[in-house]
C-alpha cells in the first residue's frame, strides 16, 4: 500500500507539473480552445486557439522608458499606456525587453533589408521581420489571440465589450475620457475642448480572465498582417481594441482595426503576449 501510495503521489506530481501553467508576473494564463463568446467573429468556427499568456495591462510609459530609453507619448505619465509608437517600435520593444530579462527574442528584425511582402505605399520603413515560433520571449498577440482573450476565453460570459455589456465599466472612449461625459455625435473639436486623453491603466473593471482595458484606452498593435475581403495581405498591420478617442462601436470585442506599420497616433499602444512552450 505504501509503495502504491508513493507511486500515486509521483504520478500526481508529474501531472501537476504538466498542467500547472503558472503565468509570468503581470500576465495571465489563457486556456486555449474554441471561442465560447457568441458575439465574437470566431464563434462557431473551426479556429482552435492554443494556450498562451497575455499581460494584464497595456505597456506603460514607465515600462517603455526602462527598456527603450525614451518616451514618445503625447500624454505623459508613468502609469499611462505608452502611445504614439509604430508597429516596428513595438516589435523592437518586445525584443529588447526579452533580452533584458534573459529570454529569447521572438522577432528577427532587419532594418537594412526591405520586406518584399510589404506592399504598402505609405510605409516608409518596410523593415523585414521574421517570427521565431519557439522563442520564449515577449511578443505581440496575434489578432486571433487578442479577440479570444478579449472575449473572455473559456470563461466567457458573452459580453459585447471586454468584461461587460456596459461600456463605461470597462473602457475609456471618447465619451468618458475627458473632463465631463460627452453626449451626441463624435466630433474631434468636442474631444479637444473636453481634454480627452489616455488614462491610468487598470482603473476600469477587468474582463473574465482578469485582463484590463482591452475595450478602450489605447488601440493595441497585433502581430499579423490585416486582411479581409477588400484588403490583401501585405498592406496594413492589425490593431484591436478601442481607444480614448474612439467611438463606442470601435470598443466591441469583434471590431477590427488596421494601420500602416510605420504609422503612429496618440491612441496607439501595445499589450504583450508570451507563448506557452
N, C-alpha and C positions, 0 to 999 in steps of 0.2 A: 504493500500500500504506500509506504514511504517513497519507494522508487517511482511508482506511478504518479504520486503527487508531485515529486520533483520534476518529472517529465512534463507534466501539465503546466507547471509554473514556467518551465523553459519555453514551451510552445506558446504560452500566453504572452511571455515577454517578447518573443520573436515577433508575434503578430502585432503586439502593441507598438513595437519599433517600426514595423512595416506600415502600419496605418496611422501612426501619430504624425500629423502634418503641422507641427508647431511653426507658426508664422514668424518670420524675422521681426524685430522690433519695428513698430509703426506700420505693420502690414497685417492683413487678414488672409486666412486661407480660404480660397473659393473652391468648394467641391464642384467638380465638373458634372456634366450630364446634359440632358436635353432641356431646353428652356421651358419653364413652367408658367411664366407670365403670359397670359393670353393677349396682352396688348403689345407684346414685343414682335418685331419683324421676324424673329427666329422661332416663334411659337408654331408648333405643329409642323416643323421642318425636320429634315434628316441631319441637321447640323449638331454634332456632338462636341461639346466643349470639354477640353481636358482640364484637370486640376491646375490651379495657378495661385500666385499670391498677388494681391493688389494693395497699394498704400491706402491707409485710412483717409489721408488728406492730400490735397493738392500740394505740390512742392512750394515751399515758402521762399520768400526773398532771402531770409537768413540762410536757409539750406543751399540756395543757389550761390550766394556770395561765398560761403565757406568752401565751395568746390571750384567755382569759376573765377572768383576774384573781382567780379564786377556785378552791378545791379542795373539792368536795363529798364526796369519797371517805371511806368508813368505815375503810378500811385505808390508812394514809398511807405514801407512799414515792415518790420521783421516778420510779423505773423500774417502778413497779407500774402496771397499767392503771387509768385513771380509771374510777370506777363511781359508783353512786347518781345517775345522770343520766337524765332522761326523754328522750323522742323529740324534743321541741321544742328542748331544750337542745343535743342532738346536731346538729340542723339549724342552729341558731344558731352553733355552733362551726364547722361547715363554712363558713358564710358569712363569719364574721369572720376565719378563717384565710385564706380565699381573698383577701379584701380586703387583709389584711396582707401577702400575698405577690404582690400585683399581678395577681390572677386575677379572672375574672368570677364572682360568686356564682351558684350554681346555683338557690338557692331564693328565692322571693319570700315572705317571712314577714310576715303582717299580724296583729299581736296585738290589734288593735282590732276585727277583724271575725270573727265566729263562722263556723266551717265548717259549712255546711248539709248537707254529705255525711257529717259525723261524727255517727253515731247512738248513740254510747256514753253510757250514763247515768252512768258512773264517771269520764269525762274532764271535769274541771272547767275546763279551759282552752279546748279546741276552737279553737285558732288556725287561721287559714286559711293553707295552704301550697301554693304552686304551683311546679312544676318547670320550669326553663328548660333544655330539652334540649340546646341548642347552646352552653351556657356551659362554659368550660374549668376551672372551679374544683373544689373538693373537694365530695364528696357521699357519701351512704351507698350501699352496694351494694344493688341490688335483690335480692330473695330468690333469683331465678334465678342471678344473677351469683355470689352468695355460695356457693350449692351447687356451681355449676360449678367455681369456684376451689378450694373445699374438697375436691372430688373429684379434683383433680389436672389439670383441664382436658384438653388434648390429650396431656399427659404421664402420664395416669392409669395407676396400677398396680392399680386395682380394690380399694383398701383400704376397710375399713369406717369407720375413723377417718381424719382428715385427715393422711395421711402414713404410716400404719402400721395393721396389724391388732392391734398390741399397744397398748392404750390408754395404758399407763404411759410409752411412748416419746414420745407427742405431746401429752398432755393433763393438765392439773391438774383433778381432780374430787374428789368427796367422800372417796374412799378414800386419796388420796395428798397432799392439800393441807394436812395438819396435822403435828403433832409426830411421829406414827408412822402406819404403814399400818393402815388400818381393815379389818375383816372383817365379814361378816354382812350384816344388813339396814340400810337407810338409817334414820338417826334424828337429828333435829335436836339433841337433847341430847348425843349422842355427838360430833357435829361441834363443838359449842361446847366441850365438855370437851377435845377434841383440838386446839383452837385452829386450826381450818381457816381458810384465808384465801386471798386472791389471791396470786400470785407474780410475780416479776420477769419481764418479757416476754422471749421469745426464748431461754429456757433449754432447753426441750424440742426435740426434733428437728423440723425444718421438713417441710412436705409436698413433693410432687414439683415444685412451682413455686417453692419457696423461701419459702413463707409460714408463719408461726409461730402456734401457739396457736389454730387455728381450731376444734379439737375441745374445748378446755377451758382456761379461766382465768376469763374473763367471757363471758356471753352478749352477742351483738352486735346492735345495732339495725339493721334493714334499712329501705329507703326506703318500701316499699309497704304497702298495707293487707293484713292477713292474711285469707285466705279459704279455706274448704273446704266440704264438703257440709253442715256444721252452722252455720258462721259466715258471715254475709253481709258484704260489703264495707262498711266504714264503722264497724265496732265496735272493732277491735283493729289494732295495728301489728305487723308481722312482726319476729321476732328469730330468730337462728340461733346455733348453737354451744353446747357445754356450758359450764357454769360451775364454779367451785371447789366449790360446794355441790351440784352436780348429780349425778344417778345416771349409771351407765355408759351406759345406753341413750340418754340425752339428748345424749351426745357424738358419736353417729354422724352421718355426713355428711348422711343423709337425714332426720334428726329435725327437726321444725319446732316453733317456739315462738311465742307471741304475748303481748301485754300492752297495757293502755291506754296511749295516747300520753303521758299525764301521769304514768304510773306510774314508780316508782324502786325500786331494790334494790341491795344491795352486790355482786350478781353480774351487773349490767347495765352494759355499756360500749359501745364502738364501734370500728369499723375504717373506714378511708376508701377511697374509690374516686375515680378521675377518668376521664372519657370520652376515648376516642381519636377526635379530631375531624379 
